[in-house]
Amino acid sequence: MNLFFKNLIGSVFLLSLILGCTTKNTSKVTIATASNMHIAMKEITMAFTKQTGIDCDVVVSSSGKLTAQIKEGAPYDVFVSADMKYPEALYKDGHTTEKPKIYGYGKLVLWSINEHIKPDIISLIDNSIEHIAVANPKTAPYGEAAISVLNNAYIYDKISDKLVFGESISQTNQFIVSGAAQVGFTAKSMVLSPQMKEKGQWIEIDQTLYTPIAQAAVIVKKDSTSIAAKKFYTFLFSEESKEILENFGYLAAIK
């Protein structure tokens, strides 16, 4: 065998190793997910993995914290936010492959586990209500929406000293479920989850009291965008994913 063919075979072998590594690296997708989407995302990723064989790692936190982590170089492939503001900020700063795309609209509810409390906006000013759970409006879009509701209902000044802030919707729910807060604002998706749908009472907040919570997703820009990331992003906007979102109380985006 002459030197040319030896070199050719060596090059082919090296290329196969590189391609093999590339294939391995695209066999999993890491998804940074806003807390309100935690339960729905479990269903979506299960359906995605069943269809494609691609495993998913889901990291859950507030949209603001996840955005800060992405800016600092966290190894996420896809960011599923609870609003448009944070994905747009990432796009503007060059951290995403394209503009944010809305996958659904979230709805806000007022929820209580206390059997003696019937959730109602006006009743929040009652002296019997001592603590009202709200997600941190600085980092959690649902918290920002809750503050808008209180302002638009003209009761914020009357109840502001009752507010207890969770770092995310998940922590806010813990305050409500534990009884640390007698009532609280959360995402409709949470009270419809299998773990919570039989607990307590809730009312859906009039959507004229807050700006619709348009929730968007983006693919995070990396040195090499994985095939898995692109496949998951496409699946997030599929009919199967849309059905899951609607089962959890979201208004799925129209294609």
N, C-alpha and C positions, 0 to 999 in steps of 0.2 A: 504494500500500500504506500503510495507516494505521500510526500509531505502535504500537498494540497488537500487530499482527501482526509488525512489525519486532522488537519486544521478545521476542515468543514465539519467533520463528525464532532470535534470538540466544541465548535460553535453551536451546533444543533443541540448538543447535550446541555450546554450552558443556558441556551434559550429556553429549553424545556424546564430547567430548574427555576428560572425567573418566572415563567408562566405558571408553574406549579405554585410558587409562592403567591403570585397575584391571585390565583383562584382561591387559595386558602384564605387570603386576607379579605376576600369579598363574600365569605360564607357566613358572616355575621354583621348585624347592623346595630349600632348604639343610638338609642333615641332619647333625647332630652325632652322630658314631658312635663307640662304644667300640672300642678297638683289636681286641678279640677278634672283633668282627663285621665287620671290614674287608673280608675276602674274600667272605663271604656277602652283605654289603651291595652289593658290585659286581653280583652276580647278581640280587639283588632289585631294584635300581634300573634295571638293564637291562630286566628284565621289565616293570617299572612304566612306563618310558618307551616301550617298544614298544606297550604297551596303551593309554596315554593321550596320548602325544606330549609329555608334560611332562618337561623336562630336570631333572636332579638334580645338585647340587653336594654332595659328601660331604667333611666335615671329620673327620679321625681323630685321636683322642688318648685318654688315660685318662679314665675317667668322672669322676674328681675334678676334673681340669683343665677338662674341658668344662663341668662344673657351675659352677665358678668364673667361667668366661668368660660363661656365660649370666647369672649374677648381675650381671656387670659390663656387660651390655647387648649381648653379641655377637649379630649378626643371624641367628641360627639359627631355623628354622621347626619342626623336629622334633628331639627328643633321644632317641637309641636307646642306652640305658645297658647296662652289664654287670651291673647289680644293681637292687635296689629302693630301696636307701638314698638314693642321690643324686636320683632322680626324686621320691621322697617329700619330700625336703628342699626341692626346688624348688616342689613343690605347696604345702607348708606355708607357704612364704614368698611365695606368690602369683605365681609365675613361670610357671605352666602353666594351660591352659584347663580341665583336669579332672584327676581322680586318675590316677596311673600305672596302666598296664595291662600285664600280663605277656604277652610275645610268645613266650617260650621259656625253657628251662632249659639252662644251659651245663654242660659236663663238663670236669673237670680231668685232664690226663695228665702223665706224667713221660717226658721225651723226651731222646734223645741221638743225636748224629750220629757219635760215635766208634764205629767198628766193633768195638772191643774191650770196649765197655761194654754190658751188658744192663741196661736200667733196672729198678731195684727199690728200694723204699723203704728197706729195711734196709741195702742195700749202700751207701747214702749215707754211712754212718759209716766206711766203709773208707778207709784212708789214700791209696789210689790216686785217690780223688775229692778234688780240691783246690778246685774252684769249682762251685757250684750256682746256676743262674740262677733268680731269682724276681722277679715284677713287684712294684713298690713297694706294700706292703699299705696304705699311707696313702691312695693315690689309685686303685689298681687292684683291683677285687674279686677277680680271680683270684689276685693276690698275697696278699690276705687269706685266701683259701681255702687256699692253699699253706701258709701259716704254721699254720693250723688243723690241717692234715694232719700236719705235723711235730710239733706239740704233742700231738695225739691218738695219734700213733705213739710218743710218749715219746722222741724223738730230737732235738728242737730244741736243747737245751742242748749236745748232743754235736757238732752240725754248724753252729751259728749263725755261727761265724767263717769258714765256707766260703761263706756266702751273698753273692751279688752281685746288686744290685737294678737292674732296668730301670725306667724311668719309666712304661712301659706294657708290655703283652704283646708288642707289635711290637718294642720294643727288647730285651726278654727273649729273643725268638726270634733276634735278631741275635747275642746273646751265645752262644746254643747253636749256631747255624749256623756262626759264625766260629771256633768252638772256644775262645773266651775262657772259656766254661764247659763242662765235660765233659758236664754233664747239667742239665736244668732243668724247671721246671713251666710248662706252658702250656695254652692252651685246645685242646680236641679239634678244634675247627673249623680250627685252624691246621695241624695235622698231616694233615688230610684235604683241605687245599687243593690244587689242581692243581700248584702250585709246590713243595710240600713232601711230598706223600703217598708219594713213593718214596725219601725221604731218612731214613736212620737207623732207629732202633727206638724204640717207645714202648709204654707200658702205661697203661690207663685206671685212675685212682685209685678205690679203693673209696669209694663215696659215703657210707658210714657214718662216714668220717673227716673230713667237712666238711659244712657246711650247704649244701643244694642252692642252686645259683646261679640264682635266679630273676631273669630279665632283663626289664626293663620299658621302655616308651617313653611319651613325653608330647609333646603339642603345646605349644610355647613360646608364652606369652601375649605378644602384641604389640598395637600400636595397632589393627591390622586383621589378623586371622588370614586367611591366603590360602586360596583354594579348593584350590590345589595341595597345601598342607600337609594339609588334611583328606583329600584324595583319597589321598595317600601313606600317611597314618596308617591309613586303612581298608584299603589294599592290604597293609600290613605284617601284618595279621591274616587275610588271605585264604588260601584253600586253596593257591594257587600259591606264595605266600610260605612257607607252612608246609612244603611239599614241599622247597623250597630249603633251609630251615633244617635239616630232617631229613637232607638229603644232606650237610650239613656237621657232623653229629654232635650237633646240638641236639635236645632233646626239646621239640617244639613245644607251646605251651600249648593246652589243650582249650577250645574255645569254650563 
